[in-house]
């Protein structure tokens, strides 16, 4: 479907589900962006879930979002169980404003929900020549180091910086060895999953996707990745007032209450310490890209370059959706 | 040697090398702390190197450190090639002061040197009930993803938070699969190094430590770890005005000029968004430690617990040093 037509359709669906036009548009933009950057797992495939959560009253379509200004640089937001996109949109805009005015913006958000891709928010700051961290927690997916039970979410670490080119540096990396979606697909097709990414329910390493689904996913780099996931849970949950320590509900499976997810944005002016940040980052990237390459490697890429390529490719084309998603769209629009 | 006696000896050696008494004491504290927490690679084994760098005039023993206050929360420090400990000590203290006064403190340091353990600085903030990030870059040790040449340092990610107990949460993790020191030891003993941690000079995976030393170390988790190392290089080098992009000199091997390392401290009041942070973090840690454990795992530990145990154990004992270090101490003291 053509992207603007799709945006209109999503907006219409959200408005039908009681969101204001303004909020519906924010959500539609974020979902279509996920499709364009090649992350359909964070795009249309979640639309029905969001609508279901609204219907079951665990997302509040008309939230009374409280914005508490703590200082010129620091803001705390109580999202009142809004859909995550809306709270995060307000949050990153506040952080950007603070950073532009004072050099630094810090925004903590509580009582929010799944907000899509962290990189989407970091990118908004980077476009204003700001450096940004975005943290959010998520439902249990990976086991803390030494544990036989999942507790941390895939808890991405997201960092973005201007690059002096139109392609921003956006690192948006989960701390899980493998995407749960990939295990789900493999369990359907019967394919094996790689070694070292998951344990079965008895805590034994497995390459059997079905056994992995009953067991746990592993963090990257053992104790170190587990520590990074823990850090993200503390920053986005404990620190902001959001849920934490495994209490964030799975948005697809658990309608017993709102998710109460927390997000944290840390935004800084890129040229606060040096006048020539753009020249410096340009030189940094050039040096790294010029290194001798491993056999078979054409180009050393910085985080964000692949996404940008996908975006540009998809931007000129119709957005493709699978049968399931098309059917869901049809039903939601009825 | 008894730790206070050792501190006095180190102080005396640094004063002999033209450091002020105050600066010499700061360095002695940091080096003895590294021994106490069980990180001798960042302790006494580096003392001769620091002294050599002073003698060769690539560390400035009497630096004119410029402290530029950008706002109540933000400070930029030009360390004038001081020994890293001194600049970092000033920096973390400024960041702590700002965070206590305004909720957050941001300090960028340029023209500094190797500052020892990042966790040492984060811990100072945590003891004041603050959350802290500490970033520093380092000489080339790991190859960017796809490259056949080392460029990033082991670039640690360091994050600390109060825990409502006397044992702080201090994550201080390199993004390298393996410590270079371990490869050096294995190359001497002829032991094999693990698979997947290094490549030989042709870019082929190797378990031969000697070949690994000629080749490159790999980042954790491939593209993701490479991205994290890149992030740390940008934050501590490009952003602050320090060296970056592989230009930080090896302190042991390269006396052709100062290191010009950059450090970045981001410190935040733990209870800025919630009043009961300590109660929340305590609950968070309790939930995770209570999880069912993998076979053979006695206890789920948070980052910092092992270090604390080592510190307590070593605190009551003499500090052990090997023959090489003892000889170096003797010569430096002559």
Interface residues (C-beta under 8 A of the other chain):
Chain A: X70 X71 X73 X74 X76 X102 X103 X104 X106 X108 X110 X131 X143 X144 X145 X146 X147 X148 X149 X151 X157 X159 X161 X169 X171 X173 X174 X177 X199 X203 X220 X221 X223 X224 X225 X227 X228 X230 X231 X233 X234 X235 X237 X238 X239 X240 X241 X244 X245 X246 X266 X268 X270 X272 X273 X274 X277 X280 X281 X283 X284 X287 X288 X291 X292 X293 X294 X295 X297 X299 X300 X301 X302 X303
Chain B: X70 X71 X73 X74 X76 X102 X103 X104 X106 X108 X110 X131 X143 X144 X145 X146 X147 X148 X149 X151 X157 X159 X161 X169 X171 X173 X174 X177 X199 X203 X220 X221 X223 X224 X225 X227 X228 X230 X231 X233 X234 X235 X237 X238 X239 X240 X241 X244 X245 X246 X266 X268 X270 X272 X273 X274 X277 X280 X281 X283 X284 X287 X288 X291 X292 X293 X294 X295 X297 X299 X300 X301 X302 X303
